[in-house]
């Protein structure tokens, strides 16, 4: 029904996280992606409290991913032309 992949990566300033969430189309808008993100956020606070940034990645164009990201407070850092 869904998955989440997260990498905590080192940086000269402090570690940061890159994550990718996928939810099957027939299970979207049921809270699956939000629950995965909530669980990951709690795990990051426990396991990597010095993580400075979290980046959410998605294939573009991705209207569903863009809406999800915006709903959860993420903003674009790279856009396709």
C-alpha contacts under 8 A as a table, 3 or more apart, distances in Angstrom:
res1	aa1	res2	aa2	distance
1	X	23	X	5.81
1	X	24	X	5.43
1	X	27	X	6.37
2	X	21	X	7.42
2	X	22	X	5.37
2	X	23	X	4.06
2	X	24	X	6.08
2	X	32	X	6.96
2	X	33	X	7.21
3	X	21	X	5.79
3	X	22	X	5.27
3	X	23	X	6.51
3	X	36	X	7.64
4	X	19	X	7.02
4	X	20	X	5.67
4	X	21	X	4.47
4	X	22	X	6.43
4	X	36	X	6.69
4	X	37	X	7.94
5	X	19	X	5.53
5	X	20	X	5.25
5	X	21	X	6.58
6	X	17	X	6.65
6	X	18	X	5.68
6	X	19	X	4.25
6	X	20	X	6.53
7	X	17	X	5.49
7	X	18	X	5.30
7	X	19	X	6.39
8	X	15	X	6.43
8	X	16	X	5.63
8	X	17	X	4.43
8	X	18	X	6.63
8	X	48	X	7.88
8	X	51	X	7.74
9	X	15	X	5.38
9	X	16	X	5.36
9	X	17	X	6.01
9	X	18	X	7.62
10	X	14	X	6.48
10	X	15	X	4.39
10	X	16	X	6.56
11	X	14	X	5.22
11	X	15	X	5.28
11	X	16	X	7.13
14	X	50	X	6.71
14	X	51	X	6.26
14	X	52	X	6.01
15	X	50	X	6.68
15	X	51	X	4.76
15	X	52	X	6.12
15	X	53	X	7.56
16	X	51	X	5.00
16	X	52	X	5.46
16	X	53	X	4.78
16	X	54	X	5.86
16	X	55	X	7.84
17	X	51	X	6.96
17	X	53	X	6.17
17	X	54	X	4.58
17	X	55	X	6.03
18	X	54	X	5.94
18	X	55	X	4.80
18	X	56	X	6.00
18	X	57	X	7.01
19	X	54	X	7.41
19	X	55	X	6.19
19	X	56	X	5.03
19	X	57	X	6.14
20	X	56	X	5.90
20	X	57	X	5.37
20	X	58	X	6.74
21	X	33	X	6.65
21	X	36	X	7.73
21	X	37	X	7.88
21	X	56	X	7.93
22	X	33	X	7.24
23	X	27	X	6.43
23	X	28	X	6.12
23	X	32	X	7.08
23	X	33	X	6.41
24	X	27	X	5.38
24	X	28	X	6.45
25	X	28	X	5.32
27	X	30	X	6.21
27	X	32	X	7.26
28	X	31	X	7.22
28	X	32	X	6.89
28	X	33	X	7.56
29	X	32	X	7.46
31	X	34	X	5.13
31	X	35	X	5.96
32	X	35	X	5.19
32	X	36	X	6.28
33	X	36	X	5.09
33	X	37	X	6.18
34	X	37	X	5.08
34	X	38	X	6.06
35	X	38	X	5.01
35	X	39	X	6.16
36	X	39	X	5.23
36	X	40	X	6.18
37	X	40	X	5.08
37	X	41	X	6.07
38	X	41	X	5.13
38	X	42	X	6.34
39	X	42	X	5.24
39	X	43	X	6.23
40	X	43	X	4.98
40	X	44	X	6.07
41	X	44	X	5.12
41	X	45	X	6.33
42	X	45	X	5.23
42	X	46	X	6.51
43	X	46	X	5.15
43	X	47	X	5.88
43	X	48	X	7.84
44	X	47	X	5.10
44	X	48	X	4.99
44	X	49	X	6.30
44	X	51	X	7.61
45	X	48	X	5.82
45	X	49	X	4.70
46	X	49	X	6.05
48	X	51	X	5.65
51	X	54	X	7.72
55	X	74	X	7.79
56	X	69	X	7.30
56	X	74	X	7.45
58	X	62	X	6.98
58	X	65	X	6.50
59	X	62	X	6.02
60	X	79	X	7.95
60	X	80	X	6.86
61	X	80	X	7.56
62	X	65	X	5.21
62	X	66	X	5.99
63	X	66	X	4.99
63	X	67	X	6.14
64	X	67	X	5.23
64	X	68	X	6.21
65	X	68	X	5.06
65	X	69	X	6.01
66	X	69	X	5.13
66	X	70	X	6.08
67	X	70	X	5.19
67	X	71	X	6.03
68	X	71	X	5.13
68	X	72	X	6.37
69	X	72	X	5.24
69	X	73	X	6.37
69	X	74	X	5.02
69	X	75	X	7.02
70	X	73	X	5.13
70	X	74	X	5.23
70	X	75	X	6.19
71	X	74	X	7.55
76	X	79	X	6.80
